[in-house]
Amino acid sequence: MKITVCVGSSCHVKGSKAVVDTFKRLIEEKNLQDKIELGGTFCLGKCQDGVCLEIEGKVYSVTGETAEKFFEEEVMGAL
């Protein structure tokens, strides 16, 4: 599974670093390095939606506060 987090200016200001840090930590804690590829991009075209990320062609909006719950529900549920 590839997860691409927007790190462009709008998402950066809205907390993309916190989302990336949370995902990195969870991937490591759950030993999912061989199942999840975490990457970045400069824009997913939905700047108004906050920190955007893409999984399997679908764009989601998360925050630093919702990143862990999103990971547990959406990412773990799709593996």
PyMOL commands that place a pseudoatom at each C-alpha (Angstrom):
pseudoatom trace, name=CA, resn=MET, resi=1, chain=A, elem=C, hetatm=0, pos=[0.000, 0.000, 0.000]
pseudoatom trace, name=CA, resn=LYS, resi=2, chain=A, elem=C, hetatm=0, pos=[1.296, 3.428, -0.902]
pseudoatom trace, name=CA, resn=ILE, resi=3, chain=A, elem=C, hetatm=0, pos=[0.308, 6.450, 1.204]
pseudoatom trace, name=CA, resn=THR, resi=4, chain=A, elem=C, hetatm=0, pos=[1.203, 9.842, -0.225]
pseudoatom trace, name=CA, resn=VAL, resi=5, chain=A, elem=C, hetatm=0, pos=[0.901, 12.833, 2.106]
pseudoatom trace, name=CA, resn=CYS, resi=6, chain=A, elem=C, hetatm=0, pos=[0.779, 16.365, 0.751]
pseudoatom trace, name=CA, resn=VAL, resi=7, chain=A, elem=C, hetatm=0, pos=[3.633, 18.477, 2.101]
pseudoatom trace, name=CA, resn=GLY, resi=8, chain=A, elem=C, hetatm=0, pos=[2.870, 21.545, -0.016]
pseudoatom trace, name=CA, resn=SER, resi=9, chain=A, elem=C, hetatm=0, pos=[2.618, 24.961, 1.588]
pseudoatom trace, name=CA, resn=SER, resi=10, chain=A, elem=C, hetatm=0, pos=[-1.083, 24.830, 2.503]
pseudoatom trace, name=CA, resn=CYS, resi=11, chain=A, elem=C, hetatm=0, pos=[-0.942, 21.334, 3.985]
pseudoatom trace, name=CA, resn=HIS, resi=12, chain=A, elem=C, hetatm=0, pos=[2.389, 22.101, 5.662]
pseudoatom trace, name=CA, resn=VAL, resi=13, chain=A, elem=C, hetatm=0, pos=[0.807, 25.048, 7.477]
pseudoatom trace, name=CA, resn=LYS, resi=14, chain=A, elem=C, hetatm=0, pos=[-2.136, 22.822, 8.455]
pseudoatom trace, name=CA, resn=GLY, resi=15, chain=A, elem=C, hetatm=0, pos=[0.125, 20.193, 10.026]
pseudoatom trace, name=CA, resn=SER, resi=16, chain=A, elem=C, hetatm=0, pos=[1.344, 17.696, 7.438]
pseudoatom trace, name=CA, resn=LYS, resi=17, chain=A, elem=C, hetatm=0, pos=[4.544, 17.112, 9.431]
pseudoatom trace, name=CA, resn=ALA, resi=18, chain=A, elem=C, hetatm=0, pos=[2.516, 15.877, 12.399]
pseudoatom trace, name=CA, resn=VAL, resi=19, chain=A, elem=C, hetatm=0, pos=[0.573, 13.512, 10.119]
pseudoatom trace, name=CA, resn=VAL, resi=20, chain=A, elem=C, hetatm=0, pos=[3.775, 12.150, 8.559]
pseudoatom trace, name=CA, resn=ASP, resi=21, chain=A, elem=C, hetatm=0, pos=[5.393, 11.734, 11.982]
pseudoatom trace, name=CA, resn=THR, resi=22, chain=A, elem=C, hetatm=0, pos=[2.344, 9.862, 13.305]
pseudoatom trace, name=CA, resn=PHE, resi=23, chain=A, elem=C, hetatm=0, pos=[2.209, 7.561, 10.290]
pseudoatom trace, name=CA, resn=LYS, resi=24, chain=A, elem=C, hetatm=0, pos=[5.967, 6.874, 10.488]
pseudoatom trace, name=CA, resn=ARG, resi=25, chain=A, elem=C, hetatm=0, pos=[5.662, 5.985, 14.172]
pseudoatom trace, name=CA, resn=LEU, resi=26, chain=A, elem=C, hetatm=0, pos=[2.674, 3.689, 13.628]
pseudoatom trace, name=CA, resn=ILE, resi=27, chain=A, elem=C, hetatm=0, pos=[4.271, 1.945, 10.648]
pseudoatom trace, name=CA, resn=GLU, resi=28, chain=A, elem=C, hetatm=0, pos=[7.358, 1.257, 12.746]
pseudoatom trace, name=CA, resn=GLU, resi=29, chain=A, elem=C, hetatm=0, pos=[5.442, 0.232, 15.899]
pseudoatom trace, name=CA, resn=LYS, resi=30, chain=A, elem=C, hetatm=0, pos=[3.301, -2.196, 13.919]
pseudoatom trace, name=CA, resn=ASN, resi=31, chain=A, elem=C, hetatm=0, pos=[6.269, -3.452, 11.873]
pseudoatom trace, name=CA, resn=LEU, resi=32, chain=A, elem=C, hetatm=0, pos=[4.546, -2.599, 8.578]
pseudoatom trace, name=CA, resn=GLN, resi=33, chain=A, elem=C, hetatm=0, pos=[7.594, -1.334, 6.671]
pseudoatom trace, name=CA, resn=ASP, resi=34, chain=A, elem=C, hetatm=0, pos=[7.222, -4.146, 4.130]
pseudoatom trace, name=CA, resn=LYS, resi=35, chain=A, elem=C, hetatm=0, pos=[3.498, -3.446, 3.580]
pseudoatom trace, name=CA, resn=ILE, resi=36, chain=A, elem=C, hetatm=0, pos=[3.275, 0.353, 3.542]
pseudoatom trace, name=CA, resn=GLU, resi=37, chain=A, elem=C, hetatm=0, pos=[5.242, 2.843, 1.478]
pseudoatom trace, name=CA, resn=LEU, resi=38, chain=A, elem=C, hetatm=0, pos=[4.961, 6.368, 2.878]
pseudoatom trace, name=CA, resn=GLY, resi=39, chain=A, elem=C, hetatm=0, pos=[5.752, 9.211, 0.507]
pseudoatom trace, name=CA, resn=GLY, resi=40, chain=A, elem=C, hetatm=0, pos=[5.182, 12.900, -0.005]
pseudoatom trace, name=CA, resn=THR, resi=41, chain=A, elem=C, hetatm=0, pos=[3.955, 15.169, -2.758]
pseudoatom trace, name=CA, resn=PHE, resi=42, chain=A, elem=C, hetatm=0, pos=[3.621, 18.906, -3.185]
pseudoatom trace, name=CA, resn=CYS, resi=43, chain=A, elem=C, hetatm=0, pos=[-0.075, 19.144, -4.034]
pseudoatom trace, name=CA, resn=LEU, resi=44, chain=A, elem=C, hetatm=0, pos=[-3.085, 16.889, -4.345]
pseudoatom trace, name=CA, resn=GLY, resi=45, chain=A, elem=C, hetatm=0, pos=[-5.301, 19.728, -5.558]
pseudoatom trace, name=CA, resn=LYS, resi=46, chain=A, elem=C, hetatm=0, pos=[-7.573, 19.941, -2.529]
pseudoatom trace, name=CA, resn=CYS, resi=47, chain=A, elem=C, hetatm=0, pos=[-5.835, 22.650, -0.536]
pseudoatom trace, name=CA, resn=GLN, resi=48, chain=A, elem=C, hetatm=0, pos=[-9.059, 23.800, 1.100]
pseudoatom trace, name=CA, resn=ASP, resi=49, chain=A, elem=C, hetatm=0, pos=[-9.517, 20.378, 2.742]
pseudoatom trace, name=CA, resn=GLY, resi=50, chain=A, elem=C, hetatm=0, pos=[-6.558, 20.513, 5.086]
pseudoatom trace, name=CA, resn=VAL, resi=51, chain=A, elem=C, hetatm=0, pos=[-3.785, 17.956, 5.193]
pseudoatom trace, name=CA, resn=CYS, resi=52, chain=A, elem=C, hetatm=0, pos=[-4.536, 15.742, 2.223]
pseudoatom trace, name=CA, resn=LEU, resi=53, chain=A, elem=C, hetatm=0, pos=[-3.254, 12.273, 1.585]
pseudoatom trace, name=CA, resn=GLU, resi=54, chain=A, elem=C, hetatm=0, pos=[-3.828, 9.738, -1.131]
pseudoatom trace, name=CA, resn=ILE, resi=55, chain=A, elem=C, hetatm=0, pos=[-4.279, 5.990, -0.834]
pseudoatom trace, name=CA, resn=GLU, resi=56, chain=A, elem=C, hetatm=0, pos=[-5.074, 3.838, -3.862]
pseudoatom trace, name=CA, resn=GLY, resi=57, chain=A, elem=C, hetatm=0, pos=[-6.179, 6.880, -5.880]
pseudoatom trace, name=CA, resn=LYS, resi=58, chain=A, elem=C, hetatm=0, pos=[-8.561, 8.196, -3.219]
pseudoatom trace, name=CA, resn=VAL, resi=59, chain=A, elem=C, hetatm=0, pos=[-7.856, 11.509, -1.471]
pseudoatom trace, name=CA, resn=TYR, resi=60, chain=A, elem=C, hetatm=0, pos=[-8.560, 11.904, 2.246]
pseudoatom trace, name=CA, resn=SER, resi=61, chain=A, elem=C, hetatm=0, pos=[-8.274, 14.836, 4.626]
pseudoatom trace, name=CA, resn=VAL, resi=62, chain=A, elem=C, hetatm=0, pos=[-6.710, 14.381, 8.061]
pseudoatom trace, name=CA, resn=THR, resi=63, chain=A, elem=C, hetatm=0, pos=[-5.150, 16.460, 10.812]
pseudoatom trace, name=CA, resn=GLY, resi=64, chain=A, elem=C, hetatm=0, pos=[-2.436, 15.778, 13.329]
pseudoatom trace, name=CA, resn=GLU, resi=65, chain=A, elem=C, hetatm=0, pos=[-5.205, 15.083, 15.839]
pseudoatom trace, name=CA, resn=THR, resi=66, chain=A, elem=C, hetatm=0, pos=[-7.083, 12.604, 13.618]
pseudoatom trace, name=CA, resn=ALA, resi=67, chain=A, elem=C, hetatm=0, pos=[-4.083, 10.893, 12.001]
pseudoatom trace, name=CA, resn=GLU, resi=68, chain=A, elem=C, hetatm=0, pos=[-3.812, 8.006, 14.461]
pseudoatom trace, name=CA, resn=LYS, resi=69, chain=A, elem=C, hetatm=0, pos=[-7.536, 7.191, 14.347]
pseudoatom trace, name=CA, resn=PHE, resi=70, chain=A, elem=C, hetatm=0, pos=[-7.476, 7.442, 10.532]
pseudoatom trace, name=CA, resn=PHE, resi=71, chain=A, elem=C, hetatm=0, pos=[-4.506, 5.066, 10.381]
pseudoatom trace, name=CA, resn=GLU, resi=72, chain=A, elem=C, hetatm=0, pos=[-6.215, 2.527, 12.654]
pseudoatom trace, name=CA, resn=GLU, resi=73, chain=A, elem=C, hetatm=0, pos=[-9.521, 2.631, 10.791]
pseudoatom trace, name=CA, resn=GLU, resi=74, chain=A, elem=C, hetatm=0, pos=[-8.661, 3.255, 7.135]
pseudoatom trace, name=CA, resn=VAL, resi=75, chain=A, elem=C, hetatm=0, pos=[-5.104, 2.004, 6.707]
pseudoatom trace, name=CA, resn=MET, resi=76, chain=A, elem=C, hetatm=0, pos=[-5.229, -1.024, 8.993]
pseudoatom trace, name=CA, resn=GLY, resi=77, chain=A, elem=C, hetatm=0, pos=[-8.711, -1.852, 7.710]
pseudoatom trace, name=CA, resn=ALA, resi=78, chain=A, elem=C, hetatm=0, pos=[-7.410, -1.964, 4.123]
pseudoatom trace, name=CA, resn=LEU, resi=79, chain=A, elem=C, hetatm=0, pos=[-4.382, -4.174, 4.781]
for i in range(1, 79): cmd.bond("trace and resi %d" % i, "trace and resi %d" % (i + 1))
show_as sticks, trace
zoom trace
